[in-house]
């Protein structure tokens, strides 16, 4: 019986969506900085792809937030700090894995199809990004 992980009420879902908005905006900004440090074309390709997906997720989560609340989200990000490029790639990899798990859990805790589809869409991309960042990290 759905939802698999129990049912979250709308206020909790709104909080999850808001947190996702902040996380996606933060990741996009972070990846923009990593992109400028990328040592070769493969790194630039994978990081650019992840950054563009994060901006797409940001737009989709913002739309979902508006659907749930009637308002566009207002948020501020705190830039990700990293000591060097390799550590930045590792931070990105870990962040993508955490996001994938979080998105999976949210989509399995509601029966609202718009919420489920939005989180599922982002989850699949985050797992793809994790694979790409793992490849980049192992190439350094």
C-alpha positions in Angstrom: 0.0 0.0 0.0 1.3 3.5 -0.8 3.1 5.4 0.3 5.7 2.9 1.1 7.5 4.9 3.8 4.4 6.3 5.5 2.5 9.4 4.7 4.0 12.9 5.2 1.5 15.7 5.6 1.7 18.7 3.2 3.6 21.0 5.6 6.4 18.5 5.9 6.4 18.0 2.1 6.6 21.8 1.6 9.6 21.8 3.9 11.3 19.0 1.9 10.6 20.8 -1.3 12.1 24.1 0.1 15.2 22.2 1.4 15.6 20.7 -2.1 15.3 24.2 -3.7 18.1 25.5 -1.5 20.2 22.3 -2.1 19.8 22.5 -5.9 20.7 26.2 -6.0 23.7 25.6 -3.8 24.9 22.7 -6.0 24.5 24.7 -9.2 26.6 27.5 -7.8 29.2 25.1 -6.5 29.4 23.2 -9.8 29.9 26.5 -11.6 33.0 27.1 -9.5 34.3 23.6 -10.0 33.7 23.9 -13.8 36.1 26.9 -13.9 38.8 24.6 -12.3 38.1 21.5 -14.4 41.4 20.2 -15.8 40.1 18.7 -19.1 37.2 18.2 -21.4 35.7 15.2 -19.7 35.6 17.0 -16.4 34.1 20.0 -18.0 31.5 17.9 -19.8 30.4 16.0 -16.6 30.4 19.0 -14.4 28.5 21.2 -16.9 25.9 18.4 -17.3 25.4 18.2 -13.5 25.2 22.0 -13.2 22.6 22.2 -15.9 20.5 19.4 -14.4 20.7 21.1 -11.0 19.3 24.3 -12.5 16.5 22.2 -14.1 15.7 20.6 -10.8 15.7 24.0 -9.2 13.1 25.2 -11.7 11.0 22.0 -11.2 11.1 22.2 -7.4 10.3 25.9 -7.5 7.2 25.0 -9.6 6.2 22.3 -7.2 6.7 24.7 -4.2 4.4 27.2 -6.0 1.9 24.4 -6.7 1.8 23.5 -3.0 1.9 27.0 -1.4 0.7 29.4 -4.1 4.0 31.4 -3.7 7.4 31.4 -5.4 10.1 30.4 -3.0 12.5 32.9 -1.5 15.9 31.5 -0.5 19.5 32.2 0.2 22.4 29.8 -0.4 25.6 29.3 1.6 28.4 28.5 -0.9 30.1 25.2 -0.5 33.7 25.5 0.7 36.3 23.1 -0.5 40.1 23.2 -0.1 41.0 22.0 -3.6 39.5 20.7 -6.8 39.9 17.0 -5.9 38.2 17.5 -2.5 35.5 19.5 -4.3 34.7 16.6 -6.6 34.5 14.3 -3.5 32.2 16.7 -1.8 30.0 16.8 -4.9 30.0 13.0 -5.1 28.9 12.6 -1.5 26.3 15.4 -1.9 24.8 13.7 -5.0 24.5 10.3 -3.2 22.8 12.0 -0.2 20.4 13.9 -2.4 19.5 10.7 -4.3 18.6 8.9 -1.0 16.7 11.9 0.3 14.7 12.3 -3.0 13.9 8.5 -2.9 12.6 8.7 0.6 10.4 11.8 -0.1 8.9 10.3 -3.2 8.1 7.1 -1.3 6.4 9.1 1.5 3.5 10.7 -0.4 0.8 9.6 -2.8 0.7 13.0 -4.6 1.7 12.2 -8.1 3.2 15.7 -8.8 5.4 15.4 -5.7 6.4 11.8 -6.5 7.2 12.5 -10.1 9.3 15.7 -9.3 11.3 13.9 -6.7 11.7 10.8 -8.8 13.0 12.8 -11.8 15.6 14.5 -9.6 16.6 11.3 -7.9 17.5 9.6 -11.1 19.6 12.5 -12.2 21.4 12.7 -8.8 22.4 9.1 -9.1 23.7 9.7 -12.6 25.7 12.7 -11.3 27.1 10.5 -8.5 28.4 8.0 -11.1 30.0 10.8 -13.1 31.6 12.5 -10.1 32.9 9.1 -9.0 34.5 8.7 -12.5 36.1 12.2 -12.2 37.4 11.6 -8.7 39.0 8.3 -9.7 40.6 9.9 -12.7 42.5 12.4 -10.5 
